[in-house]
Amino acid sequence: MQKANLALGLLLGGLWACSSPRSAAPSRSAVIEAIKHTPDPSPAAPVPLYKTEYQAPTAYQVPPLAPYSGPKKPLKNIILMIGDGMGPTQVTGGLIANQGKLFMQQAQATGFSITHNQYGKITDSAASATAMATGHKTYNGAIGMDSLGHQFRSIMWDAREHGKSTGLVVACELPDATPACFAVTHPDRNQPEAIAAKYLDAPIDFMYAGGLKFFAQRQDHVNLLKQWEAKGYQVVTSPAAVPSITSPKAVALLADTGPPAIAERTAAYMNLGVDKALEVLSKNKQGFFLMIEGSQIDDAGHFNNTTQNVQEVLDFDQQVGKAFRFAAANGETLVIVTADHETGGYSIIDGGIPEKKVVAKFATNKHSAVMVPVFAYGNSSELFTGMYENTDIYYRIKKALGWPEQKTQ
């Protein structure tokens, strides 16, 4: 057991070195897969304080948002926000740490999503993201397809066919499970180079993520960045170059694997990506479909790290505030905030709002079966109340937009 824990520690340690262009760090998927095959933490083992407690140094302001009150407009833009691993307790942790206020509280409609996979088992990110992107349940590890090889059409294809621009902004590698399910189909989420190659034909205009090595430092020595440029995409590989993006057809890959955790990066990583996506995608008069993922809430759950968990939720919530403000300003945008699953069996056992302190325990270092929240704001938000399967998110978005059902690609 000691040797296994040492090996896992070395593997996890590599994750934080991902910002080096020559880093040989493992992919996020490889790290999470390693964790899934380790025993749950022993209650008797000593746990560092930062993993069980977090006290926020400050709280950010959450001013009230006045919902759009102008003339009724048709729905034009969709912003789907996925807090990977964010169950109800993760939201509660953020609420406590920010002195009882989150932007998520200002949702105009609230529901619950039931996340089990095709077989009624606890889902992974791939199966759940496939459900939300395509309206189909599937097996864990599947990207947009099922065990019989049926390929399911991502809602991004519908957006493109209706003349909309499309975008992905994520705090993980671009070939990782959640973004990939909105872009491509593949039988196994753990083949990032194969998934990366399929992005060249994906219905996505704007991409902002990590995972540079799967496109530019591949084992087959093919430089996919050059192929993207040949297709008319603007490609940047550093945060300093992101402001130069002027077209919705752009790829920003800003880390070799995944971006560093919130405590090591600044919140500017997601701020920069969401700001740029809204800027360039909103140029399209037909509207846009943007998926934003707070990817590393899930990592914090797998690592049983309370400090990182709260910080990532607060980082994500500030992007939610940005999306809600955008929707409030124009009256033609629907924002849906949800999760693919809960991670860690997270439980808050002490602390409080006055001191901005969260004391928590984890039941597991894997996913759980807990239902996850759905918060909706803006045009047609009323469609997202109730308790429903995660596949319903796909169908309710299509209903809001007046798009007919299309099941296979």
VMD Tcl script that draws the C-alpha trace (Angstrom):
set ca {
  {0.00 0.00 0.00}
  {2.86 2.37 0.88}
  {4.43 1.85 -2.55}
  {1.08 2.38 -4.27}
  {0.50 5.62 -2.38}
  {4.01 6.82 -3.25}
  {3.44 6.09 -6.94}
  {0.11 7.91 -6.88}
  {1.73 10.84 -5.08}
  {4.37 11.13 -7.80}
  {1.67 10.99 -10.47}
  {-0.46 13.66 -8.81}
  {2.56 15.85 -8.20}
  {3.11 16.05 -11.93}
  {-0.28 17.67 -12.44}
  {0.84 20.97 -10.95}
  {3.79 21.25 -13.33}
  {1.52 21.54 -16.33}
  {2.35 25.13 -17.20}
  {5.84 24.25 -18.52}
  {5.90 23.89 -22.31}
  {8.17 20.83 -22.03}
  {6.29 19.24 -19.16}
  {5.82 15.48 -19.26}
  {2.94 15.68 -16.78}
  {0.23 13.07 -17.18}
  {-3.13 14.10 -18.58}
  {-5.91 15.05 -16.22}
  {-7.79 11.91 -17.26}
  {-4.80 9.73 -16.36}
  {-4.54 11.32 -12.91}
  {-8.23 10.88 -12.18}
  {-8.18 7.28 -13.44}
  {-5.29 6.55 -11.06}
  {-7.26 7.97 -8.14}
  {-10.32 5.90 -9.03}
  {-8.29 2.71 -8.55}
  {-6.92 3.60 -5.13}
  {-8.72 2.74 -1.87}
  {-10.83 5.40 -0.21}
  {-8.87 7.34 2.41}
  {-8.50 5.69 5.81}
  {-10.31 7.56 8.61}
  {-7.31 6.88 10.84}
  {-4.77 8.44 8.49}
  {-3.63 11.99 9.39}
  {-5.03 14.59 7.00}
  {-3.42 18.02 6.42}
  {-5.53 20.84 7.82}
  {-5.92 22.57 4.44}
  {-7.69 19.49 3.15}
  {-10.34 19.59 5.87}
  {-10.71 23.31 6.56}
  {-10.81 26.52 4.55}
  {-11.28 30.08 5.77}
  {-11.69 32.68 3.06}
  {-9.47 35.75 3.54}
  {-12.04 38.04 1.92}
  {-15.47 37.84 0.29}
  {-16.24 39.22 -3.16}
  {-19.26 41.41 -3.70}
  {-22.45 39.91 -5.14}
  {-24.58 42.91 -6.15}
  {-28.22 42.17 -6.97}
  {-28.94 41.62 -10.65}
  {-32.02 43.23 -12.13}
  {-33.49 40.74 -14.63}
  {-34.12 42.00 -18.15}
  {-37.41 43.91 -18.23}
  {-37.54 45.26 -21.77}
  {-39.63 44.11 -24.73}
  {-39.85 40.32 -25.09}
  {-37.26 38.96 -27.50}
  {-36.72 35.55 -29.09}
  {-34.08 33.36 -27.46}
  {-30.79 33.72 -29.33}
  {-27.91 32.69 -27.06}
  {-27.29 29.66 -24.82}
  {-24.62 29.62 -22.10}
  {-24.40 26.17 -20.48}
  {-22.15 26.16 -17.42}
  {-21.00 22.86 -15.91}
  {-19.33 22.77 -12.50}
  {-17.63 19.39 -12.79}
  {-18.20 17.49 -9.52}
  {-20.36 20.30 -8.05}
  {-23.11 18.86 -5.89}
  {-25.37 20.79 -3.50}
  {-22.78 20.68 -0.69}
  {-20.07 22.14 -2.92}
  {-22.41 25.06 -3.62}
  {-23.07 25.38 0.11}
  {-19.33 25.50 0.82}
  {-18.93 28.42 -1.57}
  {-21.93 30.15 0.00}
  {-20.45 29.90 3.50}
  {-16.97 31.02 2.41}
  {-18.36 34.07 0.62}
  {-20.37 35.16 3.67}
  {-23.72 33.82 2.52}
  {-23.83 35.21 -1.02}
  {-23.27 33.65 -4.43}
  {-24.26 34.72 -7.92}
  {-25.88 31.29 -8.32}
  {-28.48 32.38 -5.74}
  {-29.85 34.88 -8.23}
  {-31.06 32.17 -10.60}
  {-34.66 32.67 -11.69}
  {-35.39 28.94 -11.73}
  {-33.91 26.01 -9.82}
  {-34.12 22.26 -10.36}
  {-32.27 19.00 -9.78}
  {-30.57 16.74 -12.32}
  {-30.43 12.95 -11.82}
  {-27.05 11.84 -13.11}
  {-26.89 8.02 -13.27}
  {-25.50 6.45 -16.44}
  {-27.19 4.12 -18.95}
  {-27.02 1.21 -16.52}
  {-28.35 3.07 -13.48}
  {-24.86 3.27 -11.97}
  {-22.86 6.24 -10.70}
  {-21.81 8.23 -13.75}
  {-18.48 9.57 -14.86}
  {-18.02 12.89 -16.66}
  {-18.11 11.34 -20.12}
  {-21.44 9.57 -19.71}
  {-23.04 12.58 -18.05}
  {-21.70 15.12 -20.53}
  {-22.90 12.86 -23.37}
  {-26.37 12.92 -21.78}
  {-26.42 16.72 -21.66}
  {-24.85 17.22 -25.08}
  {-26.89 14.61 -26.97}
  {-29.92 13.59 -24.90}
  {-28.68 10.00 -24.61}
  {-27.53 8.01 -21.59}
  {-24.45 5.87 -22.19}
  {-21.69 3.89 -20.48}
  {-18.92 5.47 -18.42}
  {-16.02 6.53 -20.60}
  {-18.07 7.03 -23.77}
  {-17.75 10.26 -25.73}
  {-21.00 10.85 -27.60}
  {-21.74 7.21 -28.42}
  {-23.01 3.95 -26.90}
  {-21.73 0.40 -26.50}
  {-23.28 -0.65 -29.83}
  {-21.33 2.01 -31.70}
  {-24.26 4.37 -32.27}
  {-22.94 7.92 -32.57}
  {-25.07 10.68 -31.12}
  {-25.36 14.16 -32.50}
  {-24.10 16.92 -30.21}
  {-26.36 19.92 -29.78}
  {-23.45 22.00 -31.10}
  {-24.20 20.62 -34.58}
  {-27.73 22.01 -34.29}
  {-26.36 25.36 -33.19}
  {-24.05 25.51 -36.18}
  {-26.83 24.51 -38.59}
  {-28.99 27.31 -37.20}
  {-26.24 29.79 -38.01}
  {-24.97 30.20 -34.46}
  {-21.36 30.44 -33.35}
  {-20.18 27.82 -30.87}
  {-17.60 27.83 -28.10}
  {-15.93 25.86 -25.31}
  {-14.15 27.49 -22.35}
  {-12.83 24.97 -19.83}
  {-10.31 24.69 -16.98}
  {-9.01 21.34 -18.22}
  {-7.53 19.78 -21.36}
  {-9.54 20.24 -24.54}
  {-9.70 16.45 -25.20}
  {-10.97 15.85 -21.64}
  {-14.34 14.17 -21.23}
  {-16.76 17.06 -20.75}
  {-15.66 19.36 -23.59}
  {-15.07 16.40 -25.91}
  {-18.69 15.24 -25.60}
  {-19.86 18.54 -27.07}
  {-17.42 18.28 -29.96}
  {-16.68 14.70 -31.10}
  {-17.56 11.03 -30.71}
  {-15.14 8.39 -29.44}
  {-15.51 5.08 -27.59}
  {-12.93 5.76 -24.88}
  {-12.28 9.03 -23.05}
  {-8.77 7.88 -22.14}
  {-7.33 8.32 -25.65}
  {-6.63 12.09 -25.71}
  {-4.49 12.15 -28.88}
  {-7.17 10.32 -30.89}
  {-9.83 12.64 -29.50}
  {-7.67 15.70 -30.23}
  {-7.38 14.76 -33.90}
  {-11.18 14.65 -34.22}
  {-11.48 18.26 -33.09}
  {-10.40 19.36 -36.56}
  {-13.86 18.35 -37.81}
  {-15.81 19.40 -34.71}
  {-18.65 21.97 -34.86}
  {-16.80 24.33 -32.51}
  {-15.64 27.81 -33.45}
  {-13.99 29.13 -30.28}
  {-11.92 26.84 -28.03}
  {-10.13 27.91 -24.84}
  {-8.47 25.21 -22.72}
  {-5.31 23.32 -21.83}
  {-4.04 20.19 -23.53}
  {-1.55 21.77 -25.92}
  {0.69 18.69 -25.99}
  {-2.06 16.52 -27.51}
  {-2.17 18.84 -30.52}
  {1.43 20.00 -30.93}
  {3.65 17.36 -29.26}
  {1.98 14.19 -30.47}
  {3.45 10.73 -30.71}
  {2.64 10.70 -34.44}
  {4.59 14.01 -34.80}
  {1.62 15.66 -36.54}
  {1.17 19.32 -35.62}
  {-2.59 19.81 -35.47}
  {-2.19 23.53 -34.80}
  {-0.95 24.00 -38.36}
  {-4.01 22.18 -39.66}
  {-6.28 24.44 -37.64}
  {-4.55 27.48 -39.08}
  {-5.06 26.07 -42.57}
  {-8.79 25.92 -41.80}
  {-8.79 29.63 -40.97}
  {-8.54 29.42 -37.18}
  {-6.48 31.90 -35.20}
  {-4.28 29.84 -32.84}
  {-2.65 31.18 -29.66}
  {-0.69 29.35 -26.99}
  {-0.09 31.98 -24.30}
  {-2.38 34.14 -22.14}
  {-0.58 37.24 -23.43}
  {-1.80 36.44 -26.96}
  {-5.48 35.95 -26.04}
  {-6.38 39.67 -26.31}
  {-5.24 39.55 -29.96}
  {-8.10 37.18 -30.84}
  {-10.67 39.03 -32.92}
  {-12.54 36.21 -34.67}
  {-14.90 33.60 -33.21}
  {-12.86 31.01 -35.14}
  {-10.00 30.69 -32.68}
  {-8.14 28.12 -30.58}
  {-6.37 29.10 -27.35}
  {-4.42 26.24 -25.74}
  {-2.68 27.74 -22.73}
  {-1.11 24.80 -20.90}
  {0.57 21.55 -21.86}
  {-1.97 19.53 -19.90}
  {-4.53 21.14 -17.58}
  {-4.26 24.70 -16.27}
  {-2.90 24.86 -12.70}
  {-5.30 24.75 -9.77}
  {-6.94 27.98 -8.64}
  {-4.46 28.57 -5.79}
  {-1.55 28.46 -8.26}
  {-3.08 30.26 -11.21}
  {-5.12 33.39 -10.75}
  {-8.81 33.62 -11.46}
  {-7.67 35.57 -14.52}
  {-7.43 32.28 -16.47}
  {-11.20 31.77 -16.56}
  {-11.91 35.50 -16.57}
  {-9.81 35.91 -19.71}
  {-11.45 32.99 -21.51}
  {-15.06 33.81 -20.66}
  {-14.58 37.50 -21.47}
  {-13.04 36.73 -24.85}
  {-15.67 34.11 -25.70}
  {-18.54 36.50 -24.97}
  {-16.80 39.25 -26.93}
  {-16.19 37.31 -30.14}
  {-19.19 34.96 -30.14}
  {-21.69 37.77 -29.58}
  {-20.63 39.32 -32.89}
  {-22.81 36.73 -34.62}
  {-26.29 38.23 -35.14}
  {-27.74 34.68 -35.18}
  {-26.44 34.09 -31.67}
  {-24.18 31.51 -30.07}
  {-23.98 28.37 -27.91}
  {-21.20 28.51 -25.32}
  {-20.28 25.73 -22.87}
  {-18.19 26.80 -19.88}
  {-16.77 24.20 -17.47}
  {-15.40 24.76 -13.98}
  {-13.38 21.59 -14.42}
  {-11.32 21.41 -11.25}
  {-14.09 21.33 -8.65}
  {-14.03 17.65 -9.58}
  {-10.27 17.41 -9.08}
  {-10.63 18.86 -5.58}
  {-13.22 16.23 -4.75}
  {-10.98 13.44 -5.99}
  {-8.07 14.88 -3.98}
  {-10.36 15.27 -0.91}
  {-9.14 18.86 -0.70}
  {-11.57 21.26 0.99}
  {-9.47 24.36 0.32}
  {-9.24 23.75 -3.41}
  {-12.89 22.69 -3.55}
  {-14.16 25.97 -2.10}
  {-11.76 28.09 -4.15}
  {-12.79 26.40 -7.40}
  {-16.51 26.84 -6.62}
  {-15.96 30.54 -5.91}
  {-13.97 30.91 -9.14}
  {-16.79 29.24 -11.06}
  {-19.47 31.34 -9.36}
  {-17.79 34.55 -10.48}
  {-18.07 33.33 -14.07}
  {-21.74 32.55 -13.38}
  {-22.17 36.17 -12.31}
  {-20.63 37.30 -15.56}
  {-23.01 35.11 -17.60}
  {-26.05 36.24 -15.59}
  {-25.13 39.90 -16.15}
  {-24.79 39.26 -19.88}
  {-28.27 37.67 -19.97}
  {-29.81 40.44 -17.87}
  {-28.47 43.08 -20.26}
  {-29.90 41.72 -23.51}
  {-33.00 39.61 -22.79}
  {-32.14 37.08 -25.48}
  {-29.83 34.78 -23.53}
  {-30.52 31.67 -21.44}
  {-27.91 30.62 -18.86}
  {-28.06 27.10 -17.39}
  {-25.71 26.25 -14.50}
  {-25.41 22.62 -13.45}
  {-22.96 19.76 -12.86}
  {-22.21 16.40 -14.42}
  {-22.09 14.63 -11.03}
  {-21.03 15.13 -7.42}
  {-17.49 14.16 -6.43}
  {-16.21 13.07 -3.03}
  {-19.38 12.49 -1.01}
  {-18.66 15.96 0.39}
  {-20.14 16.92 3.76}
  {-19.78 20.21 5.68}
  {-19.56 19.52 9.42}
  {-18.47 22.82 10.98}
  {-17.56 26.43 10.30}
  {-19.92 29.25 9.54}
  {-20.82 32.31 7.50}
  {-19.56 35.01 9.94}
  {-16.00 33.65 9.87}
  {-16.19 32.52 6.20}
  {-14.98 29.09 7.35}
  {-15.78 25.64 5.95}
  {-14.89 22.43 7.80}
  {-15.66 19.35 5.74}
  {-15.26 15.61 5.32}
  {-15.30 13.36 2.26}
  {-16.89 9.92 2.13}
  {-14.92 8.82 -0.94}
  {-12.35 9.98 -3.48}
  {-14.69 8.96 -6.31}
  {-17.99 10.19 -7.69}
  {-21.27 9.79 -5.83}
  {-24.91 9.29 -6.86}
  {-26.08 12.60 -5.36}
  {-28.40 14.69 -7.52}
  {-26.88 17.96 -8.71}
  {-28.46 21.41 -8.86}
  {-29.67 23.17 -11.98}
  {-29.83 26.97 -11.89}
  {-31.32 28.88 -14.83}
  {-31.38 32.60 -15.56}
  {-32.76 34.68 -18.38}
  {-34.95 33.98 -21.38}
  {-36.94 30.69 -20.97}
  {-35.38 29.91 -17.58}
  {-38.78 28.75 -16.32}
  {-38.34 25.51 -18.31}
  {-35.67 24.25 -15.90}
  {-37.60 23.77 -12.65}
  {-38.30 20.32 -11.22}
  {-36.39 17.07 -10.81}
  {-35.37 15.33 -14.02}
  {-32.78 13.16 -15.79}
  {-29.65 14.88 -17.06}
  {-30.77 14.07 -20.61}
  {-33.65 16.49 -20.07}
  {-31.23 19.41 -20.06}
  {-30.60 18.72 -23.75}
  {-34.31 18.46 -24.55}
  {-35.28 21.53 -22.54}
  {-32.66 23.63 -24.30}
  {-34.00 22.48 -27.66}
  {-37.55 23.23 -26.55}
  {-36.51 26.72 -25.49}
  {-34.97 27.32 -28.90}
  {-37.82 25.68 -30.82}
  {-35.51 23.10 -32.41}
  {-36.85 19.66 -33.43}
  {-35.39 16.52 -31.91}
  {-32.60 14.80 -33.88}
  {-31.19 11.66 -32.31}
  {-28.31 10.36 -34.37}
  {-25.52 11.79 -36.47}
}
mol new
graphics top color blue
foreach p $ca { graphics top sphere $p radius 0.5 }
foreach p [lrange $ca 0 end-1] q [lrange $ca 1 end] { graphics top cylinder $p $q radius 0.2 }
display resetview
